[in-house]
Protein backbone atom coordinates (compact mmCIF):
# COMPACT_ATOMS: atom_id res chain seq x y z
CA UNK A 1 0.00 0.00 0.00
CA UNK A 2 1.28 3.45 -0.88
CA UNK A 3 2.33 5.85 1.87
CA UNK A 4 1.46 9.17 0.23
CA UNK A 5 -0.72 10.11 -2.75
CA UNK A 6 0.16 13.43 -4.34
CA UNK A 7 -1.75 15.44 -6.92
CA UNK A 8 -0.16 18.21 -8.98
CA UNK A 9 -2.52 21.19 -8.79
CA UNK A 10 -0.71 23.37 -11.32
CA UNK A 11 1.13 26.63 -10.69
CA UNK A 12 4.02 24.64 -9.08
CA UNK A 13 1.77 23.44 -6.26
CA UNK A 14 1.05 19.91 -5.02
CA UNK A 15 -1.43 18.43 -2.56
CA UNK A 16 -0.09 15.38 -0.73
CA UNK A 17 -2.32 13.03 1.28
CA UNK A 18 -0.98 10.65 3.92
CA UNK A 19 -2.94 7.57 2.93
CA UNK A 20 -3.27 5.96 6.37
CA UNK A 21 -4.46 9.07 8.23
CA UNK A 22 -5.96 11.20 5.47
CA UNK A 23 -3.92 14.22 6.60
CA UNK A 24 -2.94 16.53 3.77
CA UNK A 25 -0.35 19.18 3.06
CA UNK A 26 0.30 21.60 0.25
CA UNK A 27 3.70 22.34 -1.24
CA UNK A 28 4.69 25.34 -3.33
CA UNK A 29 7.87 26.07 -5.19
CA UNK A 30 9.84 28.74 -3.31
CA UNK A 31 9.92 32.32 -4.57
CA UNK A 32 13.59 31.97 -5.54
CA UNK A 33 12.66 29.07 -7.83
CA UNK A 34 9.71 30.54 -9.75
CA UNK A 35 7.07 29.71 -7.13
CA UNK A 36 4.66 31.58 -4.88
CA UNK A 37 6.28 30.46 -1.63
CA UNK A 38 2.87 30.26 0.05
CA UNK A 39 3.49 26.83 1.63
CA UNK A 40 6.30 24.47 2.49
CA UNK A 41 8.57 23.80 -0.46
CA UNK A 42 9.75 20.24 -1.07
CA UNK A 43 13.19 21.21 0.27
CA UNK A 44 11.55 22.78 3.35
CA UNK A 45 9.91 19.41 3.94
CA UNK A 46 13.28 17.68 3.66
CA UNK A 47 14.69 19.96 6.38
CA UNK A 48 11.52 19.58 8.47
CA UNK A 49 11.65 15.82 8.07
CA UNK A 50 15.21 15.74 9.38
CA UNK A 51 14.39 17.83 12.46
CA UNK A 52 11.15 16.01 13.21
CA UNK A 53 12.85 12.64 12.86
CA UNK A 54 15.63 13.71 15.22
CA UNK A 55 13.11 14.92 17.79
CA UNK A 56 11.05 11.73 17.51
CA UNK A 57 14.06 9.47 18.05
CA UNK A 58 15.23 11.67 20.94
CA UNK A 59 11.73 11.31 22.44
CA UNK A 60 11.83 7.52 22.09
CA UNK A 61 15.28 7.36 23.68
CA UNK A 62 14.25 9.67 26.53
CA UNK A 63 11.21 7.51 27.26
CA UNK A 64 13.34 4.34 27.13
CA UNK A 65 15.89 5.80 29.55
CA UNK A 66 13.38 7.32 31.98
CA UNK A 67 13.64 11.04 31.34
CA UNK A 68 11.61 13.47 29.23
CA UNK A 69 12.24 16.19 26.72
CA UNK A 70 8.69 17.58 26.71
CA UNK A 71 8.59 21.22 25.69
CA UNK A 72 11.74 21.09 23.56
CA UNK A 73 11.65 23.61 20.72
CA UNK A 74 13.53 23.17 17.45
CA UNK A 75 14.58 25.80 14.96
CA UNK A 76 15.43 24.40 11.54
CA UNK A 77 17.35 26.37 8.93
CA UNK A 78 17.72 25.14 5.37
CA UNK A 79 20.69 26.49 3.41
CA UNK A 80 20.60 26.02 -0.35
CA UNK A 81 23.64 25.37 -2.52
CA UNK A 82 24.14 25.76 -6.27
CA UNK A 83 25.53 23.77 -9.20
CA UNK A 84 23.50 21.70 -8.91
CA UNK A 85 20.73 23.43 -6.95
CA UNK A 86 20.27 21.38 -3.79
CA UNK A 87 20.05 21.60 -0.02
CA UNK A 88 23.65 22.10 1.09
CA UNK A 89 23.13 22.26 4.84
CA UNK A 90 20.40 21.83 7.41
CA UNK A 91 20.92 23.39 10.83
CA UNK A 92 18.76 21.89 13.57
CA UNK A 93 18.93 23.86 16.80
CA UNK A 94 17.29 22.38 19.88
CA UNK A 95 16.24 24.47 22.90
CA UNK A 96 15.62 22.04 25.72
CA UNK A 97 13.37 23.00 28.64
CA UNK A 98 14.74 24.17 31.94
CA UNK A 99 15.52 20.74 33.37
CA UNK A 100 18.74 19.25 34.61
CA UNK A 101 20.01 16.63 32.18
CA UNK A 102 22.92 14.40 33.19
CA UNK A 103 25.93 14.09 30.91
CA UNK A 104 24.72 10.57 30.05
CA UNK A 105 21.27 11.90 29.08
CA UNK A 106 22.87 14.62 26.93
CA UNK A 107 24.99 11.97 25.18
CA UNK A 108 21.87 9.86 24.55
CA UNK A 109 20.10 12.90 23.10
CA UNK A 110 22.96 13.79 20.75
CA UNK A 111 23.47 10.18 19.63
CA UNK A 112 19.74 9.84 18.97
CA UNK A 113 19.69 12.96 16.80
CA UNK A 114 22.69 11.85 14.75
CA UNK A 115 21.36 8.35 14.15
CA UNK A 116 17.72 9.01 13.27
CA UNK A 117 16.55 7.26 10.08
CA UNK A 118 16.27 10.45 8.04
CA UNK A 119 19.77 11.58 9.03
CA UNK A 120 21.08 8.16 8.02
CA UNK A 121 19.20 8.29 4.69
CA UNK A 122 20.53 11.61 3.44
CA UNK A 123 23.59 11.90 1.22
CA UNK A 124 26.83 12.40 3.19
CA UNK A 125 27.53 15.62 1.25
CA UNK A 126 24.51 17.24 2.93
CA UNK A 127 25.92 18.97 5.99
CA UNK A 128 23.82 18.31 9.09
CA UNK A 129 24.60 20.80 11.86
CA UNK A 130 23.11 20.00 15.26
CA UNK A 131 23.07 22.58 18.05
CA UNK A 132 21.93 21.54 21.53
CA UNK A 133 20.98 24.31 23.97
CA UNK A 134 20.34 23.04 27.49
CA UNK A 135 18.78 25.68 29.78
CA UNK A 136 19.96 24.62 33.21
Backbone as a chain_set.jsonl record, in Angstrom:
{"seq": "XXXXXXXXXXXXXXXXXXXXXXXXXXXXXXXXXXXXXXXXXXXXXXXXXXXXXXXXXXXXXXXXXXXXXXXXXXXXXXXXXXXXXXXXXXXXXXXXXXXXXXXXXXXXXXXXXXXXXXXXXXXXXXXXXXXXXXXX", "coords": {"N": [[0.847, -1.187, 0.0], [0.51, 2.211, -0.809], [2.228, 5.044, 0.655], [1.951, 7.827, 0.527], [-0.183, 9.878, -1.405], [-0.027, 12.008, -4.059], [-1.129, 14.931, -5.698], [-0.691, 16.928, -8.507], [-1.394, 20.271, -8.649], [-1.071, 22.302, -10.391], [0.5, 25.458, -11.3], [2.904, 25.122, -9.918], [2.345, 23.8, -7.554], [1.536, 21.28, -5.161], [-0.646, 18.769, -3.743], [-0.483, 16.728, -1.123], [-1.459, 13.647, 0.275], [-1.491, 11.816, 3.203], [-1.866, 8.516, 3.205], [-2.744, 6.608, 5.154], [-3.726, 8.159, 7.355], [-5.161, 10.243, 6.221], [-4.457, 12.871, 6.448], [-3.455, 15.991, 5.024], [-1.175, 17.973, 3.029], [0.061, 20.936, 1.536], [2.358, 21.805, -1.015], [4.503, 24.336, -2.279], [6.489, 25.738, -4.869], [9.458, 27.504, -3.994], [9.866, 31.099, -3.76], [12.324, 31.919, -4.81], [12.653, 30.092, -6.778], [10.866, 30.31, -8.891], [8.313, 30.043, -7.786], [5.348, 30.582, -5.704], [5.762, 30.507, -2.996], [3.997, 30.128, -0.882], [3.56, 28.049, 0.808], [5.028, 25.174, 2.459], [8.026, 24.304, 0.793], [9.245, 21.596, -1.279], [11.94, 21.189, -0.505], [11.936, 22.474, 1.961], [10.372, 20.665, 3.341], [12.094, 18.488, 3.382], [14.092, 19.43, 5.151], [12.485, 19.851, 7.403], [11.601, 17.262, 7.841], [14.006, 16.031, 8.605], [14.578, 17.368, 11.081], [12.219, 16.765, 12.554], [12.341, 13.983, 12.614], [14.707, 13.613, 14.086], [13.859, 14.704, 16.555], [11.786, 12.958, 17.21], [13.133, 10.482, 17.535], [14.835, 11.182, 19.607], [12.864, 11.599, 21.556], [11.853, 8.961, 21.824], [14.145, 7.667, 22.81], [14.518, 9.093, 25.201], [12.195, 8.38, 26.621], [12.664, 5.614, 26.83], [14.911, 5.606, 28.475], [14.029, 6.792, 30.779], [13.669, 9.582, 31.169], [12.458, 12.909, 30.282], [11.79, 15.005, 27.442], [9.922, 16.848, 27.01], [8.433, 19.779, 25.762], [10.582, 20.726, 24.381], [11.962, 22.849, 21.925], [12.501, 23.261, 18.482], [14.54, 24.824, 16.054], [14.805, 25.088, 12.664], [16.954, 25.456, 9.991], [17.298, 25.79, 6.604], [19.768, 25.653, 4.175], [20.505, 26.552, 1.009], [22.366, 25.31, -1.809], [24.322, 25.675, -4.821], [24.725, 24.565, -8.263], [24.905, 21.489, -8.595], [21.583, 22.875, -8.01], [20.557, 22.435, -4.757], [19.868, 21.207, -1.416], [22.236, 22.287, 0.742], [22.99, 22.427, 3.384], [21.564, 21.647, 6.547], [20.552, 23.12, 9.437], [19.847, 22.212, 12.647], [18.566, 23.332, 15.487], [18.216, 22.822, 18.848], [16.293, 23.749, 21.628], [16.229, 22.947, 24.761], [13.998, 22.286, 27.519], [13.917, 23.934, 30.756], [15.418, 21.948, 32.566], [17.345, 19.657, 34.468], [19.703, 17.872, 32.886], [21.595, 14.93, 32.869], [25.056, 14.199, 32.072], [25.154, 11.774, 30.755], [22.495, 11.565, 29.802], [22.482, 13.749, 28.053], [24.346, 12.832, 26.185], [22.963, 10.63, 25.169], [20.831, 11.965, 23.959], [22.159, 13.481, 21.933], [23.355, 11.411, 20.424], [21.049, 10.083, 19.575], [19.872, 12.018, 17.911], [21.773, 12.186, 15.839], [21.621, 9.675, 14.726], [19.115, 9.192, 13.683], [16.62, 7.817, 11.434], [16.13, 9.46, 9.108], [18.367, 11.171, 9.053], [20.319, 9.26, 8.603], [19.638, 8.484, 6.075], [20.111, 10.489, 4.283], [22.26, 12.009, 1.816], [25.81, 11.88, 2.271], [27.137, 14.257, 1.61], [25.418, 16.282, 2.291], [25.404, 18.666, 4.65], [24.833, 18.294, 8.041], [24.06, 20.115, 10.677], [24.004, 20.179, 14.099], [22.739, 21.719, 16.921], [22.718, 21.915, 20.341], [20.984, 23.284, 22.923], [20.942, 23.552, 26.247], [19.025, 24.559, 28.874], [19.894, 25.155, 31.843]], "CA": [[0.0, 0.0, 0.0], [1.285, 3.451, -0.883], [2.325, 5.851, 1.869], [1.461, 9.174, 0.229], [-0.716, 10.105, -2.748], [0.163, 13.428, -4.336], [-1.746, 15.442, -6.918], [-0.165, 18.208, -8.975], [-2.525, 21.189, -8.795], [-0.711, 23.374, -11.32], [1.131, 26.634, -10.688], [4.019, 24.642, -9.082], [1.767, 23.439, -6.256], [1.045, 19.906, -5.019], [-1.428, 18.428, -2.562], [-0.092, 15.377, -0.729], [-2.319, 13.034, 1.285], [-0.975, 10.654, 3.922], [-2.944, 7.569, 2.929], [-3.273, 5.964, 6.368], [-4.459, 9.075, 8.234], [-5.964, 11.2, 5.474], [-3.919, 14.224, 6.6], [-2.936, 16.534, 3.771], [-0.352, 19.175, 3.062], [0.297, 21.604, 0.255], [3.702, 22.339, -1.238], [4.689, 25.339, -3.326], [7.87, 26.074, -5.186], [9.842, 28.742, -3.311], [9.92, 32.315, -4.573], [13.589, 31.973, -5.538], [12.655, 29.073, -7.829], [9.708, 30.54, -9.749], [7.066, 29.706, -7.125], [4.662, 31.581, -4.883], [6.283, 30.456, -1.633], [2.873, 30.263, 0.049], [3.489, 26.835, 1.628], [6.303, 24.473, 2.494], [8.569, 23.801, -0.464], [9.754, 20.243, -1.072], [13.188, 21.205, 0.267], [11.554, 22.785, 3.347], [9.912, 19.414, 3.941], [13.28, 17.678, 3.663], [14.685, 19.957, 6.378], [11.521, 19.582, 8.469], [11.645, 15.825, 8.071], [15.214, 15.742, 9.379], [14.395, 17.83, 12.459], [11.148, 16.014, 13.21], [12.851, 12.635, 12.862], [15.634, 13.712, 15.217], [13.107, 14.915, 17.787], [11.049, 11.731, 17.505], [14.061, 9.473, 18.046], [15.225, 11.674, 20.935], [11.73, 11.309, 22.443], [11.832, 7.52, 22.091], [15.284, 7.361, 23.681], [14.252, 9.666, 26.526], [11.205, 7.511, 27.258], [13.335, 4.345, 27.131], [15.893, 5.797, 29.547], [13.381, 7.316, 31.976], [13.636, 11.037, 31.34], [11.613, 13.466, 29.23], [12.238, 16.191, 26.719], [8.694, 17.581, 26.707], [8.595, 21.224, 25.692], [11.738, 21.091, 23.563], [11.652, 23.612, 20.715], [13.527, 23.172, 17.449], [14.582, 25.799, 14.961], [15.432, 24.402, 11.542], [17.349, 26.368, 8.926], [17.723, 25.135, 5.374], [20.685, 26.489, 3.411], [20.597, 26.017, -0.348], [23.639, 25.369, -2.524], [24.136, 25.759, -6.273], [25.533, 23.775, -9.199], [23.497, 21.7, -8.914], [20.726, 23.427, -6.95], [20.27, 21.384, -3.788], [20.047, 21.598, -0.022], [23.647, 22.099, 1.086], [23.128, 22.263, 4.835], [20.404, 21.826, 7.407], [20.922, 23.391, 10.826], [18.764, 21.889, 13.566], [18.929, 23.863, 16.803], [17.292, 22.379, 19.882], [16.242, 24.472, 22.898], [15.618, 22.036, 25.722], [13.368, 22.997, 28.638], [14.738, 24.169, 31.938], [15.52, 20.743, 33.367], [18.74, 19.249, 34.615], [20.015, 16.633, 32.183], [22.923, 14.401, 33.189], [25.928, 14.087, 30.91], [24.723, 10.566, 30.052], [21.272, 11.899, 29.078], [22.873, 14.624, 26.935], [24.987, 11.97, 25.181], [21.875, 9.857, 24.554], [20.099, 12.902, 23.103], [22.96, 13.791, 20.749], [23.472, 10.181, 19.634], [19.739, 9.84, 18.966], [19.695, 12.962, 16.804], [22.685, 11.854, 14.746], [21.358, 8.349, 14.149], [17.717, 9.01, 13.272], [16.548, 7.255, 10.082], [16.266, 10.454, 8.039], [19.772, 11.58, 9.029], [21.076, 8.161, 8.018], [19.203, 8.286, 4.688], [20.528, 11.613, 3.442], [23.593, 11.904, 1.224], [26.826, 12.398, 3.188], [27.534, 15.622, 1.252], [24.511, 17.24, 2.928], [25.915, 18.975, 5.99], [23.82, 18.313, 9.093], [24.604, 20.796, 11.858], [23.108, 20.002, 15.256], [23.073, 22.584, 18.048], [21.931, 21.542, 21.529], [20.976, 24.308, 23.967], [20.342, 23.041, 27.486], [18.779, 25.68, 29.78], [19.961, 24.622, 33.212]], "C": [[0.888, 1.245, 0.0], [1.226, 4.205, 0.44], [1.669, 7.216, 1.673], [0.935, 9.191, -1.199], [-0.681, 11.608, -2.983], [-0.448, 13.79, -5.677], [-1.098, 16.775, -7.259], [-1.337, 19.109, -9.302], [-2.284, 22.264, -9.85], [-0.068, 24.515, -10.558], [2.21, 26.251, -9.675], [3.577, 24.277, -7.669], [1.326, 21.976, -6.28], [0.204, 19.793, -3.751], [-1.124, 16.973, -2.254], [-1.014, 14.893, 0.392], [-1.608, 11.833, 1.88], [-2.098, 9.628, 3.91], [-3.558, 7.004, 4.204], [-4.15, 6.897, 7.203], [-5.417, 10.003, 7.497], [-5.498, 12.636, 5.634], [-3.319, 14.694, 5.28], [-2.002, 17.702, 4.033], [-0.135, 19.653, 1.643], [1.779, 21.947, 0.179], [3.628, 23.354, -2.362], [6.171, 25.431, -3.633], [8.212, 27.371, -4.453], [9.938, 29.909, -4.292], [11.205, 32.365, -5.395], [13.717, 30.884, -6.602], [11.318, 29.087, -8.59], [8.36, 30.224, -9.118], [6.474, 30.864, -6.348], [5.197, 31.616, -3.456], [5.202, 30.588, -0.578], [2.705, 29.049, 0.965], [4.895, 26.257, 1.713], [6.738, 24.154, 1.066], [9.023, 22.361, -0.227], [11.058, 20.215, -0.266], [12.956, 21.646, 1.714], [11.119, 21.512, 4.065], [11.077, 18.486, 4.247], [13.906, 18.119, 4.982], [13.785, 19.681, 7.584], [11.528, 18.109, 8.845], [12.866, 15.445, 8.909], [15.024, 16.151, 10.835], [13.334, 17.034, 13.202], [11.581, 14.587, 13.52], [13.808, 12.643, 14.049], [14.868, 13.824, 16.53], [12.341, 13.665, 18.188], [11.961, 10.673, 18.115], [14.599, 9.892, 19.409], [14.122, 11.361, 21.938], [11.638, 9.838, 22.803], [12.951, 7.145, 23.059], [15.062, 7.888, 25.093], [13.258, 8.796, 27.287], [11.855, 6.19, 27.7], [14.248, 4.459, 28.348], [15.337, 6.541, 30.766], [13.522, 8.809, 32.222], [12.76, 11.609, 30.23], [12.23, 14.713, 28.635], [11.026, 17.037, 26.301], [8.952, 19.083, 26.738], [9.803, 21.671, 24.894], [11.262, 21.794, 22.296], [12.827, 23.453, 19.753], [13.396, 24.345, 16.5], [15.387, 25.143, 13.843], [15.709, 25.43, 10.451], [17.878, 25.563, 7.753], [18.592, 26.111, 4.609], [20.882, 25.828, 2.046], [22.012, 26.197, -0.896], [23.331, 25.367, -4.019], [25.037, 24.769, -7.0], [25.851, 22.377, -8.72], [22.739, 22.29, -7.732], [20.299, 22.277, -6.049], [20.308, 21.981, -2.396], [21.502, 21.276, 0.327], [23.857, 21.832, 2.559], [21.771, 22.424, 5.488], [20.939, 22.005, 8.823], [19.693, 23.115, 11.677], [19.228, 22.315, 14.95], [17.827, 23.522, 17.796], [17.422, 23.287, 21.097], [15.48, 23.579, 23.866], [15.042, 22.824, 26.887], [14.305, 23.097, 29.829], [14.639, 22.972, 32.878], [16.995, 20.415, 33.484], [18.905, 17.889, 33.947], [21.427, 16.204, 32.563], [23.753, 14.357, 31.904], [25.552, 12.853, 30.085], [23.473, 10.853, 29.222], [21.585, 12.798, 27.875], [23.522, 13.809, 25.819], [23.949, 11.131, 24.448], [21.115, 10.74, 23.567], [20.881, 13.164, 21.816], [23.092, 12.568, 19.839], [22.158, 9.893, 18.899], [19.52, 10.749, 17.768], [20.537, 12.544, 15.599], [22.331, 10.548, 14.042], [19.9, 8.132, 13.772], [17.675, 8.525, 11.825], [16.683, 8.274, 8.955], [17.722, 10.902, 7.934], [20.629, 10.521, 8.346], [20.749, 7.948, 6.543], [19.706, 9.367, 3.738], [21.964, 11.42, 2.943], [24.64, 12.5, 2.171], [27.33, 13.803, 2.845], [26.614, 16.68, 1.854], [25.0, 17.462, 4.352], [24.744, 19.061, 6.957], [24.453, 18.905, 10.346], [23.575, 20.716, 12.97], [23.62, 20.879, 16.383], [22.131, 22.217, 19.194], [22.073, 22.625, 22.592], [20.216, 23.762, 25.168], [20.239, 24.201, 28.469], [18.755, 25.159, 31.211], [20.086, 25.709, 34.226]], "O": [[1.885, 1.314, 0.719], [0.302, 4.03, 1.235], [0.933, 7.697, 2.534], [1.531, 8.594, -2.096], [-1.235, 12.383, -2.204], [-0.308, 13.063, -6.661], [-0.97, 17.649, -6.401], [-2.18, 18.766, -10.131], [-3.183, 23.043, -10.167], [-0.085, 24.543, -9.328], [2.417, 26.959, -8.689], [4.335, 24.425, -6.711], [0.81, 21.491, -7.287], [0.319, 20.596, -2.825], [-1.467, 16.084, -3.034], [-1.309, 15.63, 1.333], [-1.173, 10.938, 1.156], [-3.147, 9.832, 4.521], [-4.782, 6.933, 4.316], [-5.197, 6.483, 7.702], [-6.38, 10.495, 8.086], [-6.073, 13.539, 5.026], [-2.752, 13.907, 4.521], [-2.027, 18.328, 5.093], [-0.146, 18.876, 0.688], [2.387, 22.33, 1.178], [2.805, 23.248, -3.271], [7.009, 25.226, -2.755], [7.355, 28.243, -4.305], [10.075, 29.715, -5.5], [11.187, 32.802, -6.546], [14.755, 30.763, -7.251], [10.732, 28.046, -8.887], [7.357, 30.141, -9.827], [7.014, 31.97, -6.331], [5.098, 32.64, -2.781], [5.459, 31.106, 0.509], [1.806, 29.027, 1.804], [5.833, 26.785, 1.116], [5.916, 23.778, 0.231], [9.17, 21.95, 0.924], [11.259, 19.324, 0.559], [13.7, 21.237, 2.606], [11.445, 21.298, 5.233], [11.059, 17.776, 5.252], [14.215, 17.287, 5.834], [14.269, 19.32, 8.657], [11.467, 17.755, 10.022], [12.762, 14.626, 9.822], [15.286, 15.353, 11.735], [13.532, 16.667, 14.361], [11.231, 14.042, 14.567], [13.727, 11.776, 14.92], [15.18, 13.132, 17.5], [12.252, 13.344, 19.373], [11.598, 10.038, 19.105], [14.799, 9.044, 20.278], [14.404, 10.908, 23.048], [11.373, 9.496, 23.955], [12.732, 6.396, 24.011], [15.38, 7.21, 26.069], [13.459, 8.508, 28.467], [11.618, 5.715, 28.81], [14.348, 3.531, 29.151], [16.087, 6.882, 31.68], [13.497, 9.252, 33.37], [12.357, 10.875, 29.328], [13.07, 15.376, 29.243], [11.1, 17.833, 25.365], [9.617, 19.588, 27.643], [10.033, 22.871, 24.743], [10.282, 21.383, 21.675], [13.99, 23.504, 20.154], [12.295, 24.798, 16.184], [16.515, 24.698, 14.058], [14.82, 26.176, 10.042], [18.795, 24.754, 7.9], [18.211, 27.265, 4.412], [21.362, 24.698, 1.947], [22.745, 27.105, -0.502], [22.203, 25.087, -4.426], [25.977, 24.216, -6.43], [27.02, 22.101, -8.453], [23.196, 22.214, -6.591], [19.752, 21.276, -6.513], [20.729, 23.123, -2.212], [21.936, 20.13, 0.219], [24.775, 21.11, 2.948], [20.939, 23.22, 5.052], [21.676, 21.165, 9.339], [18.632, 23.702, 11.465], [20.159, 21.74, 15.514], [16.665, 23.884, 17.611], [18.533, 23.567, 21.548], [14.256, 23.466, 23.803], [15.534, 23.904, 27.211], [15.34, 22.434, 29.893], [13.884, 22.983, 33.85], [17.8, 20.862, 32.667], [18.329, 16.891, 34.38], [22.348, 17.022, 32.576], [23.221, 14.464, 30.799], [25.622, 12.883, 28.856], [23.391, 10.436, 28.067], [21.011, 12.619, 26.8], [23.277, 14.066, 24.64], [24.046, 10.943, 23.235], [20.794, 10.304, 22.461], [20.32, 13.075, 20.724], [22.955, 12.682, 18.62], [22.169, 9.504, 17.731], [19.037, 10.304, 16.727], [20.053, 12.552, 14.467], [22.702, 10.344, 12.887], [19.487, 6.991, 13.562], [18.602, 8.795, 11.062], [17.301, 7.97, 7.934], [18.255, 11.002, 6.829], [21.553, 10.846, 7.6], [21.512, 7.293, 5.833], [19.723, 9.172, 2.523], [22.77, 10.746, 3.584], [24.38, 13.521, 2.808], [27.896, 14.474, 3.707], [26.985, 17.851, 1.923], [25.004, 16.535, 5.163], [23.786, 19.799, 6.728], [25.282, 18.267, 10.995], [22.427, 21.129, 12.808], [24.789, 20.8, 16.76], [20.91, 22.209, 19.035], [23.17, 22.855, 23.102], [19.006, 23.542, 25.109], [21.259, 24.77, 28.859], [17.704, 24.769, 31.72], [20.154, 25.431, 35.423]]}, "num_chains": 1, "name": "protein.A"}
